[in-house]
Amino acid sequence: MFQATLVGRLGKDPETRATSKGTIIASVGVATEQGYGDNRTTEWVTCKVWGKSGSAFAEHARKGATMAFAGKVEIERWESK
């Protein structure tokens, strides 16, 4: 399993949804920066928080807040037209 820790700023307030069994999932885009000066780049990562933690996260987290996340990484690749 691929585990990672990242720190970044929330791009918007978390959005929540529920699974068919009622488990809450809070999702949010997190901006992470790397490099310095003219070489600085921003990467966006979607983070999901499940269950009771997801409910609490969605209730308290707000756009612009700096947050740290640790957990399993799932990579999805896509190409735009």
mmCIF file as gemmi writes it, N, C-alpha and C atoms, coordinates in Angstrom:
data_model
loop_
_atom_site.group_PDB
_atom_site.id
_atom_site.type_symbol
_atom_site.label_atom_id
_atom_site.label_alt_id
_atom_site.label_comp_id
_atom_site.label_asym_id
_atom_site.label_entity_id
_atom_site.label_seq_id
_atom_site.pdbx_PDB_ins_code
_atom_site.Cartn_x
_atom_site.Cartn_y
_atom_site.Cartn_z
_atom_site.occupancy
_atom_site.B_iso_or_equiv
_atom_site.pdbx_formal_charge
_atom_site.auth_seq_id
_atom_site.auth_asym_id
_atom_site.pdbx_PDB_model_num
ATOM 1 N N . MET Axp A 1 ? 0.847 -1.173 0 1 0 ? 1 A 1
ATOM 2 C CA . MET Axp A 1 ? 0 0 0 1 0 ? 1 A 1
ATOM 3 C C . MET Axp A 1 ? 0.894 1.237 0 1 0 ? 1 A 1
ATOM 4 N N . PHE Axp A 2 ? 0.5 2.245 -0.776 1 0 ? 2 A 1
ATOM 5 C CA . PHE Axp A 2 ? 1.23 3.487 -0.914 1 0 ? 2 A 1
ATOM 6 C C . PHE Axp A 2 ? 0.658 4.491 0.084 1 0 ? 2 A 1
ATOM 7 N N . GLN Axp A 3 ? 1.453 4.89 1.08 1 0 ? 3 A 1
ATOM 8 C CA . GLN Axp A 3 ? 1.037 5.843 2.11 1 0 ? 3 A 1
ATOM 9 C C . GLN Axp A 3 ? 1.779 7.159 1.904 1 0 ? 3 A 1
ATOM 10 N N . ALA Axp A 4 ? 1.134 8.264 2.25 1 0 ? 4 A 1
ATOM 11 C CA . ALA Axp A 4 ? 1.784 9.569 2.114 1 0 ? 4 A 1
ATOM 12 C C . ALA Axp A 4 ? 1.227 10.538 3.145 1 0 ? 4 A 1
ATOM 13 N N . THR Axp A 5 ? 2.006 11.589 3.382 1 0 ? 5 A 1
ATOM 14 C CA . THR Axp A 5 ? 1.579 12.704 4.208 1 0 ? 5 A 1
ATOM 15 C C . THR Axp A 5 ? 1.743 13.96 3.372 1 0 ? 5 A 1
ATOM 16 N N . LEU Axp A 6 ? 0.739 14.832 3.363 1 0 ? 6 A 1
ATOM 17 C CA . LEU Axp A 6 ? 0.864 16.081 2.623 1 0 ? 6 A 1
ATOM 18 C C . LEU Axp A 6 ? 0.291 17.219 3.439 1 0 ? 6 A 1
ATOM 19 N N . VAL Axp A 7 ? 0.83 18.398 3.185 1 0 ? 7 A 1
ATOM 20 C CA . VAL Axp A 7 ? 0.359 19.615 3.845 1 0 ? 7 A 1
ATOM 21 C C . VAL Axp A 7 ? 0.024 20.604 2.741 1 0 ? 7 A 1
ATOM 22 N N . GLY Axp A 8 ? -1.139 21.231 2.836 1 0 ? 8 A 1
ATOM 23 C CA . GLY Axp A 8 ? -1.535 22.203 1.832 1 0 ? 8 A 1
ATOM 24 C C . GLY Axp A 8 ? -2.725 23.01 2.293 1 0 ? 8 A 1
ATOM 25 N N . ARG Axp A 9 ? -3.177 23.883 1.394 1 0 ? 9 A 1
ATOM 26 C CA . ARG Axp A 9 ? -4.329 24.742 1.691 1 0 ? 9 A 1
ATOM 27 C C . ARG Axp A 9 ? -5.569 24.214 0.98 1 0 ? 9 A 1
ATOM 28 N N . LEU Axp A 10 ? -6.703 24.293 1.66 1 0 ? 10 A 1
ATOM 29 C CA . LEU Axp A 10 ? -7.958 23.849 1.075 1 0 ? 10 A 1
ATOM 30 C C . LEU Axp A 10 ? -8.405 24.841 0.004 1 0 ? 10 A 1
ATOM 31 N N . GLY Axp A 11 ? -8.754 24.32 -1.17 1 0 ? 11 A 1
ATOM 32 C CA . GLY Axp A 11 ? -9.183 25.166 -2.272 1 0 ? 11 A 1
ATOM 33 C C . GLY Axp A 11 ? -10.62 25.632 -2.147 1 0 ? 11 A 1
ATOM 34 N N . LYS Axp A 12 ? -11.432 24.932 -1.37 1 0 ? 12 A 1
ATOM 35 C CA . LYS Axp A 12 ? -12.817 25.305 -1.107 1 0 ? 12 A 1
ATOM 36 C C . LYS Axp A 12 ? -13.273 24.57 0.142 1 0 ? 12 A 1
ATOM 37 N N . ASP Axp A 13 ? -14.448 24.872 0.599 1 0 ? 13 A 1
ATOM 38 C CA . ASP Axp A 13 ? -15.001 24.14 1.738 1 0 ? 13 A 1
ATOM 39 C C . ASP Axp A 13 ? -15.228 22.684 1.326 1 0 ? 13 A 1
ATOM 40 N N . PRO Axp A 14 ? -15.064 21.73 2.24 1 0 ? 14 A 1
ATOM 41 C CA . PRO Axp A 14 ? -15.286 20.321 1.911 1 0 ? 14 A 1
ATOM 42 C C . PRO Axp A 14 ? -16.73 20.055 1.477 1 0 ? 14 A 1
ATOM 43 N N . GLU Axp A 15 ? -16.884 19.096 0.571 1 0 ? 15 A 1
ATOM 44 C CA . GLU Axp A 15 ? -18.206 18.635 0.15 1 0 ? 15 A 1
ATOM 45 C C . GLU Axp A 15 ? -18.424 17.251 0.735 1 0 ? 15 A 1
ATOM 46 N N . THR Axp A 16 ? -19.648 16.963 1.145 1 0 ? 16 A 1
ATOM 47 C CA . THR Axp A 16 ? -19.926 15.65 1.73 1 0 ? 16 A 1
ATOM 48 C C . THR Axp A 16 ? -20.943 14.887 0.896 1 0 ? 16 A 1
ATOM 49 N N . ARG Axp A 17 ? -20.854 13.588 0.987 1 0 ? 17 A 1
ATOM 50 C CA . ARG Axp A 17 ? -21.836 12.69 0.404 1 0 ? 17 A 1
ATOM 51 C C . ARG Axp A 17 ? -21.871 11.46 1.296 1 0 ? 17 A 1
ATOM 52 N N . ALA Axp A 18 ? -22.831 10.595 1.071 1 0 ? 18 A 1
ATOM 53 C CA . ALA Axp A 18 ? -22.955 9.386 1.877 1 0 ? 18 A 1
ATOM 54 C C . ALA Axp A 18 ? -22.971 8.17 0.957 1 0 ? 18 A 1
ATOM 55 N N . THR Axp A 19 ? -22.37 7.085 1.417 1 0 ? 19 A 1
ATOM 56 C CA . THR Axp A 19 ? -22.423 5.828 0.68 1 0 ? 19 A 1
ATOM 57 C C . THR Axp A 19 ? -23.826 5.239 0.823 1 0 ? 19 A 1
ATOM 58 N N . SER Axp A 20 ? -24.09 4.166 0.103 1 0 ? 20 A 1
ATOM 59 C CA . SER Axp A 20 ? -25.411 3.522 0.191 1 0 ? 20 A 1
ATOM 60 C C . SER Axp A 20 ? -25.688 2.987 1.596 1 0 ? 20 A 1
ATOM 61 N N . LYS Axp A 21 ? -24.635 2.759 2.374 1 0 ? 21 A 1
ATOM 62 C CA . LYS Axp A 21 ? -24.797 2.279 3.749 1 0 ? 21 A 1
ATOM 63 C C . LYS Axp A 21 ? -24.786 3.411 4.771 1 0 ? 21 A 1
ATOM 64 N N . GLY Axp A 22 ? -24.719 4.667 4.282 1 0 ? 22 A 1
ATOM 65 C CA . GLY Axp A 22 ? -24.799 5.814 5.173 1 0 ? 22 A 1
ATOM 66 C C . GLY Axp A 22 ? -23.477 6.354 5.683 1 0 ? 22 A 1
ATOM 67 N N . THR Axp A 23 ? -22.36 5.807 5.242 1 0 ? 23 A 1
ATOM 68 C CA . THR Axp A 23 ? -21.049 6.315 5.667 1 0 ? 23 A 1
ATOM 69 C C . THR Axp A 23 ? -20.783 7.659 4.992 1 0 ? 23 A 1
ATOM 70 N N . ILE Axp A 24 ? -20.419 8.659 5.778 1 0 ? 24 A 1
ATOM 71 C CA . ILE Axp A 24 ? -20.125 9.997 5.256 1 0 ? 24 A 1
ATOM 72 C C . ILE Axp A 24 ? -18.72 10.022 4.654 1 0 ? 24 A 1
ATOM 73 N N . ILE Axp A 25 ? -18.602 10.699 3.492 1 0 ? 25 A 1
ATOM 74 C CA . ILE Axp A 25 ? -17.303 10.931 2.865 1 0 ? 25 A 1
ATOM 75 C C . ILE Axp A 25 ? -17.206 12.427 2.601 1 0 ? 25 A 1
ATOM 76 N N . ALA Axp A 26 ? -16.204 13.077 3.169 1 0 ? 26 A 1
ATOM 77 C CA . ALA Axp A 26 ? -15.948 14.495 2.918 1 0 ? 26 A 1
ATOM 78 C C . ALA Axp A 26 ? -14.783 14.588 1.934 1 0 ? 26 A 1
ATOM 79 N N . SER Axp A 27 ? -14.958 15.347 0.845 1 0 ? 27 A 1
ATOM 80 C CA . SER Axp A 27 ? -13.926 15.5 -0.182 1 0 ? 27 A 1
ATOM 81 C C . SER Axp A 27 ? -13.554 16.959 -0.321 1 0 ? 27 A 1
ATOM 82 N N . VAL Axp A 28 ? -12.263 17.197 -0.586 1 0 ? 28 A 1
ATOM 83 C CA . VAL Axp A 28 ? -11.799 18.571 -0.774 1 0 ? 28 A 1
ATOM 84 C C . VAL Axp A 28 ? -10.518 18.556 -1.61 1 0 ? 28 A 1
ATOM 85 N N . GLY Axp A 29 ? -10.349 19.594 -2.432 1 0 ? 29 A 1
ATOM 86 C CA . GLY Axp A 29 ? -9.116 19.782 -3.186 1 0 ? 29 A 1
ATOM 87 C C . GLY Axp A 29 ? -8.102 20.519 -2.321 1 0 ? 29 A 1
ATOM 88 N N . VAL Axp A 30 ? -6.871 20.01 -2.306 1 0 ? 30 A 1
ATOM 89 C CA . VAL Axp A 30 ? -5.813 20.594 -1.485 1 0 ? 30 A 1
ATOM 90 C C . VAL Axp A 30 ? -4.675 21.041 -2.394 1 0 ? 30 A 1
ATOM 91 N N . ALA Axp A 31 ? -4.281 22.305 -2.298 1 0 ? 31 A 1
ATOM 92 C CA . ALA Axp A 31 ? -3.181 22.847 -3.087 1 0 ? 31 A 1
ATOM 93 C C . ALA Axp A 31 ? -1.875 22.648 -2.339 1 0 ? 31 A 1
ATOM 94 N N . THR Axp A 32 ? -0.938 21.971 -2.974 1 0 ? 32 A 1
ATOM 95 C CA . THR Axp A 32 ? 0.393 21.793 -2.392 1 0 ? 32 A 1
ATOM 96 C C . THR Axp A 32 ? 1.4 22.486 -3.288 1 0 ? 32 A 1
ATOM 97 N N . GLU Axp A 33 ? 2.384 23.119 -2.691 1 0 ? 33 A 1
ATOM 98 C CA . GLU Axp A 33 ? 3.403 23.836 -3.465 1 0 ? 33 A 1
ATOM 99 C C . GLU Axp A 33 ? 4.756 23.175 -3.282 1 0 ? 33 A 1
ATOM 100 N N . GLN Axp A 34 ? 5.537 23.232 -4.356 1 0 ? 34 A 1
ATOM 101 C CA . GLN Axp A 34 ? 6.912 22.757 -4.267 1 0 ? 34 A 1
ATOM 102 C C . GLN Axp A 34 ? 7.798 23.688 -5.074 1 0 ? 34 A 1
ATOM 103 N N . GLY Axp A 35 ? 9.075 23.725 -4.71 1 0 ? 35 A 1
ATOM 104 C CA . GLY Axp A 35 ? 10.023 24.599 -5.385 1 0 ? 35 A 1
ATOM 105 C C . GLY Axp A 35 ? 10.059 25.974 -4.75 1 0 ? 35 A 1
ATOM 106 N N . TYR Axp A 36 ? 10.926 26.832 -5.3 1 0 ? 36 A 1
ATOM 107 C CA . TYR Axp A 36 ? 11.112 28.176 -4.777 1 0 ? 36 A 1
ATOM 108 C C . TYR Axp A 36 ? 11.181 29.179 -5.916 1 0 ? 36 A 1
ATOM 109 N N . GLY Axp A 37 ? 10.793 30.423 -5.633 1 0 ? 37 A 1
ATOM 110 C CA . GLY Axp A 37 ? 10.907 31.498 -6.604 1 0 ? 37 A 1
ATOM 111 C C . GLY Axp A 37 ? 10.187 31.2 -7.91 1 0 ? 37 A 1
ATOM 112 N N . ASP Axp A 38 ? 10.901 31.409 -9.027 1 0 ? 38 A 1
ATOM 113 C CA . ASP Axp A 38 ? 10.309 31.174 -10.351 1 0 ? 38 A 1
ATOM 114 C C . ASP Axp A 38 ? 10.063 29.695 -10.623 1 0 ? 38 A 1
ATOM 115 N N . ASN Axp A 39 ? 10.63 28.815 -9.825 1 0 ? 39 A 1
ATOM 116 C CA . ASN Axp A 39 ? 10.464 27.37 -10.014 1 0 ? 39 A 1
ATOM 117 C C . ASN Axp A 39 ? 9.341 26.788 -9.15 1 0 ? 39 A 1
ATOM 118 N N . ARG Axp A 40 ? 8.562 27.641 -8.508 1 0 ? 40 A 1
ATOM 119 C CA . ARG Axp A 40 ? 7.48 27.161 -7.643 1 0 ? 40 A 1
ATOM 120 C C . ARG Axp A 40 ? 6.307 26.682 -8.505 1 0 ? 40 A 1
ATOM 121 N N . THR Axp A 41 ? 5.792 25.51 -8.171 1 0 ? 41 A 1
ATOM 122 C CA . THR Axp A 41 ? 4.622 24.964 -8.855 1 0 ? 41 A 1
ATOM 123 C C . THR Axp A 41 ? 3.579 24.556 -7.817 1 0 ? 41 A 1
ATOM 124 N N . THR Axp A 42 ? 2.331 24.536 -8.256 1 0 ? 42 A 1
ATOM 125 C CA . THR Axp A 42 ? 1.225 24.115 -7.394 1 0 ? 42 A 1
ATOM 126 C C . THR Axp A 42 ? 0.61 22.854 -7.975 1 0 ? 42 A 1
ATOM 127 N N . GLU Axp A 43 ? 0.433 21.852 -7.145 1 0 ? 43 A 1
ATOM 128 C CA . GLU Axp A 43 ? -0.222 20.604 -7.527 1 0 ? 43 A 1
ATOM 129 C C . GLU Axp A 43 ? -1.493 20.486 -6.693 1 0 ? 43 A 1
ATOM 130 N N . TRP Axp A 44 ? -2.58 20.022 -7.329 1 0 ? 44 A 1
ATOM 131 C CA . TRP Axp A 44 ? -3.841 19.834 -6.621 1 0 ? 44 A 1
ATOM 132 C C . TRP Axp A 44 ? -4.073 18.363 -6.354 1 0 ? 44 A 1
ATOM 133 N N . VAL Axp A 45 ? -4.428 18.052 -5.129 1 0 ? 45 A 1
ATOM 134 C CA . VAL Axp A 45 ? -4.682 16.676 -4.698 1 0 ? 45 A 1
ATOM 135 C C . VAL Axp A 45 ? -6.084 16.638 -4.076 1 0 ? 45 A 1
ATOM 136 N N . THR Axp A 46 ? -6.889 15.645 -4.455 1 0 ? 46 A 1
ATOM 137 C CA . THR Axp A 46 ? -8.194 15.461 -3.83 1 0 ? 46 A 1
ATOM 138 C C . THR Axp A 46 ? -8.037 14.565 -2.616 1 0 ? 46 A 1
ATOM 139 N N . CYS Axp A 47 ? -8.455 15.057 -1.467 1 0 ? 47 A 1
ATOM 140 C CA . CYS Axp A 47 ? -8.381 14.278 -0.229 1 0 ? 47 A 1
ATOM 141 C C . CYS Axp A 47 ? -9.795 13.925 0.216 1 0 ? 47 A 1
ATOM 142 N N . LYS Axp A 48 ? -9.96 12.696 0.698 1 0 ? 48 A 1
ATOM 143 C CA . LYS Axp A 48 ? -11.256 12.225 1.185 1 0 ? 48 A 1
ATOM 144 C C . LYS Axp A 48 ? -11.101 11.755 2.623 1 0 ? 48 A 1
ATOM 145 N N . VAL Axp A 49 ? -12.04 12.171 3.471 1 0 ? 49 A 1
ATOM 146 C CA . VAL Axp A 49 ? -12.041 11.786 4.88 1 0 ? 49 A 1
ATOM 147 C C . VAL Axp A 49 ? -13.349 11.04 5.123 1 0 ? 49 A 1
ATOM 148 N N . TRP Axp A 50 ? -13.253 9.817 5.666 1 0 ? 50 A 1
ATOM 149 C CA . TRP Axp A 50 ? -14.403 8.929 5.793 1 0 ? 50 A 1
ATOM 150 C C . TRP Axp A 50 ? -14.959 8.864 7.213 1 0 ? 50 A 1
ATOM 151 N N . GLY Axp A 51 ? -16.246 8.543 7.3 1 0 ? 51 A 1
ATOM 152 C CA . GLY Axp A 51 ? -16.883 8.231 8.578 1 0 ? 51 A 1
ATOM 153 C C . GLY Axp A 51 ? -17.091 9.431 9.476 1 0 ? 51 A 1
ATOM 154 N N . LYS Axp A 52 ? -17.032 9.173 10.804 1 0 ? 52 A 1
ATOM 155 C CA . LYS Axp A 52 ? -17.227 10.246 11.786 1 0 ? 52 A 1
ATOM 156 C C . LYS Axp A 52 ? -16.175 11.334 11.63 1 0 ? 52 A 1
ATOM 157 N N . SER Axp A 53 ? -14.958 10.933 11.275 1 0 ? 53 A 1
ATOM 158 C CA . SER Axp A 53 ? -13.897 11.924 11.042 1 0 ? 53 A 1
ATOM 159 C C . SER Axp A 53 ? -14.267 12.835 9.878 1 0 ? 53 A 1
ATOM 160 N N . GLY Axp A 54 ? -14.877 12.26 8.84 1 0 ? 54 A 1
ATOM 161 C CA . GLY Axp A 54 ? -15.302 13.05 7.685 1 0 ? 54 A 1
ATOM 162 C C . GLY Axp A 54 ? -16.369 14.065 8.05 1 0 ? 54 A 1
ATOM 163 N N . SER Axp A 55 ? -17.308 13.655 8.891 1 0 ? 55 A 1
ATOM 164 C CA . SER Axp A 55 ? -18.357 14.577 9.346 1 0 ? 55 A 1
ATOM 165 C C . SER Axp A 55 ? -17.76 15.745 10.119 1 0 ? 55 A 1
ATOM 166 N N . ALA Axp A 56 ? -16.866 15.45 11.051 1 0 ? 56 A 1
ATOM 167 C CA . ALA Axp A 56 ? -16.229 16.494 11.861 1 0 ? 56 A 1
ATOM 168 C C . ALA Axp A 56 ? -15.357 17.397 10.988 1 0 ? 56 A 1
ATOM 169 N N . PHE Axp A 57 ? -14.623 16.794 10.054 1 0 ? 57 A 1
ATOM 170 C CA . PHE Axp A 57 ? -13.772 17.562 9.149 1 0 ? 57 A 1
ATOM 171 C C . PHE Axp A 57 ? -14.613 18.552 8.345 1 0 ? 57 A 1
ATOM 172 N N . ALA Axp A 58 ? -15.708 18.073 7.743 1 0 ? 58 A 1
ATOM 173 C CA . ALA Axp A 58 ? -16.562 18.936 6.92 1 0 ? 58 A 1
ATOM 174 C C . ALA Axp A 58 ? -17.193 20.054 7.733 1 0 ? 58 A 1
ATOM 175 N N . GLU Axp A 59 ? -17.483 19.779 8.994 1 0 ? 59 A 1
ATOM 176 C CA . GLU Axp A 59 ? -18.111 20.783 9.851 1 0 ? 59 A 1
ATOM 177 C C . GLU Axp A 59 ? -17.155 21.918 10.203 1 0 ? 59 A 1
ATOM 178 N N . HIS Axp A 60 ? -15.863 21.611 10.337 1 0 ? 60 A 1
ATOM 179 C CA . HIS Axp A 60 ? -14.914 22.607 10.855 1 0 ? 60 A 1
ATOM 180 C C . HIS Axp A 60 ? -13.926 23.16 9.825 1 0 ? 60 A 1
ATOM 181 N N . ALA Axp A 61 ? -13.611 22.427 8.779 1 0 ? 61 A 1
ATOM 182 C CA . ALA Axp A 61 ? -12.611 22.865 7.806 1 0 ? 61 A 1
ATOM 183 C C . ALA Axp A 61 ? -13.215 23.891 6.85 1 0 ? 61 A 1
ATOM 184 N N . ARG Axp A 62 ? -12.443 24.904 6.487 1 0 ? 62 A 1
ATOM 185 C CA . ARG Axp A 62 ? -12.912 25.952 5.591 1 0 ? 62 A 1
ATOM 186 C C . ARG Axp A 62 ? -11.857 26.292 4.545 1 0 ? 62 A 1
ATOM 187 N N . LYS Axp A 63 ? -12.328 26.825 3.419 1 0 ? 63 A 1
ATOM 188 C CA . LYS Axp A 63 ? -11.471 27.232 2.313 1 0 ? 63 A 1
ATOM 189 C C . LYS Axp A 63 ? -10.311 28.087 2.828 1 0 ? 63 A 1
ATOM 190 N N . GLY Axp A 64 ? -9.099 27.798 2.324 1 0 ? 64 A 1
ATOM 191 C CA . GLY Axp A 64 ? -7.918 28.572 2.686 1 0 ? 64 A 1
ATOM 192 C C . GLY Axp A 64 ? -7.166 28.057 3.893 1 0 ? 64 A 1
ATOM 193 N N . ALA Axp A 65 ? -7.773 27.177 4.672 1 0 ? 65 A 1
ATOM 194 C CA . ALA Axp A 65 ? -7.108 26.652 5.87 1 0 ? 65 A 1
ATOM 195 C C . ALA Axp A 65 ? -5.947 25.747 5.469 1 0 ? 65 A 1
ATOM 196 N N . THR Axp A 66 ? -4.871 25.805 6.22 1 0 ? 66 A 1
ATOM 197 C CA . THR Axp A 66 ? -3.747 24.902 6.01 1 0 ? 66 A 1
ATOM 198 C C . THR Axp A 66 ? -4.019 23.629 6.797 1 0 ? 66 A 1
ATOM 199 N N . MET Axp A 67 ? -3.921 22.489 6.124 1 0 ? 67 A 1
ATOM 200 C CA . MET Axp A 67 ? -4.225 21.201 6.737 1 0 ? 67 A 1
ATOM 201 C C . MET Axp A 67 ? -3.133 20.2 6.414 1 0 ? 67 A 1
ATOM 202 N N . ALA Axp A 68 ? -2.976 19.216 7.287 1 0 ? 68 A 1
ATOM 203 C CA . ALA Axp A 68 ? -2.074 18.085 7.046 1 0 ? 68 A 1
ATOM 204 C C . ALA Axp A 68 ? -2.937 16.834 6.917 1 0 ? 68 A 1
ATOM 205 N N . PHE Axp A 69 ? -2.618 16.005 5.93 1 0 ? 69 A 1
ATOM 206 C CA . PHE Axp A 69 ? -3.343 14.757 5.68 1 0 ? 69 A 1
ATOM 207 C C . PHE Axp A 69 ? -2.341 13.616 5.648 1 0 ? 69 A 1
ATOM 208 N N . ALA Axp A 70 ? -2.733 12.462 6.172 1 0 ? 70 A 1
ATOM 209 C CA . ALA Axp A 70 ? -1.901 11.254 6.109 1 0 ? 70 A 1
ATOM 210 C C . ALA Axp A 70 ? -2.815 10.091 5.77 1 0 ? 70 A 1
ATOM 211 N N . GLY Axp A 71 ? -2.378 9.24 4.845 1 0 ? 71 A 1
ATOM 212 C CA . GLY Axp A 71 ? -3.211 8.094 4.511 1 0 ? 71 A 1
ATOM 213 C C . GLY Axp A 71 ? -2.805 7.41 3.238 1 0 ? 71 A 1
ATOM 214 N N . LYS Axp A 72 ? -3.697 6.567 2.75 1 0 ? 72 A 1
ATOM 215 C CA . LYS Axp A 72 ? -3.464 5.776 1.551 1 0 ? 72 A 1
ATOM 216 C C . LYS Axp A 72 ? -3.606 6.656 0.311 1 0 ? 72 A 1
ATOM 217 N N . VAL Axp A 73 ? -2.737 6.437 -0.668 1 0 ? 73 A 1
ATOM 218 C CA . VAL Axp A 73 ? -2.768 7.194 -1.916 1 0 ? 73 A 1
ATOM 219 C C . VAL Axp A 73 ? -3.332 6.315 -3.023 1 0 ? 73 A 1
ATOM 220 N N . GLU Axp A 74 ? -4.306 6.855 -3.743 1 0 ? 74 A 1
ATOM 221 C CA . GLU Axp A 74 ? -4.843 6.208 -4.939 1 0 ? 74 A 1
ATOM 222 C C . GLU Axp A 74 ? -4.644 7.178 -6.092 1 0 ? 74 A 1
ATOM 223 N N . ILE Axp A 75 ? -3.986 6.733 -7.151 1 0 ? 75 A 1
ATOM 224 C CA . ILE Axp A 75 ? -3.68 7.609 -8.293 1 0 ? 75 A 1
ATOM 225 C C . ILE Axp A 75 ? -4.676 7.33 -9.413 1 0 ? 75 A 1
ATOM 226 N N . GLU Axp A 76 ? -5.319 8.398 -9.89 1 0 ? 76 A 1
ATOM 227 C CA . GLU Axp A 76 ? -6.214 8.324 -11.041 1 0 ? 76 A 1
ATOM 228 C C . GLU Axp A 76 ? -5.624 9.19 -12.146 1 0 ? 76 A 1
ATOM 229 N N . ARG Axp A 77 ? -5.442 8.629 -13.313 1 0 ? 77 A 1
ATOM 230 C CA . ARG Axp A 77 ? -4.899 9.384 -14.437 1 0 ? 77 A 1
ATOM 231 C C . ARG Axp A 77 ? -6.005 9.659 -15.43 1 0 ? 77 A 1
ATOM 232 N N . TRP Axp A 78 ? -5.961 10.869 -16.024 1 0 ? 78 A 1
ATOM 233 C CA . TRP Axp A 78 ? -6.916 11.214 -17.053 1 0 ? 78 A 1
ATOM 234 C C . TRP Axp A 78 ? -6.287 12.228 -17.979 1 0 ? 78 A 1
ATOM 235 N N . GLU Axp A 79 ? -6.799 12.299 -19.172 1 0 ? 79 A 1
ATOM 236 C CA . GLU Axp A 79 ? -6.316 13.264 -20.15 1 0 ? 79 A 1
ATOM 237 C C . GLU Axp A 79 ? -7.505 14.076 -20.645 1 0 ? 79 A 1
ATOM 238 N N . SER Axp A 80 ? -7.295 15.363 -20.778 1 0 ? 80 A 1
ATOM 239 C CA . SER Axp A 80 ? -8.354 16.203 -21.325 1 0 ? 80 A 1
ATOM 240 C C . SER Axp A 80 ? -8.234 16.234 -22.84 1 0 ? 80 A 1
ATOM 241 N N . LYS Axp A 81 ? -9.312 16.6 -23.489 1 0 ? 81 A 1
ATOM 242 C CA . LYS Axp A 81 ? -9.32 16.653 -24.967 1 0 ? 81 A 1
ATOM 243 C C . LYS Axp A 81 ? -8.593 17.871 -25.47 1 0 ? 81 A 1
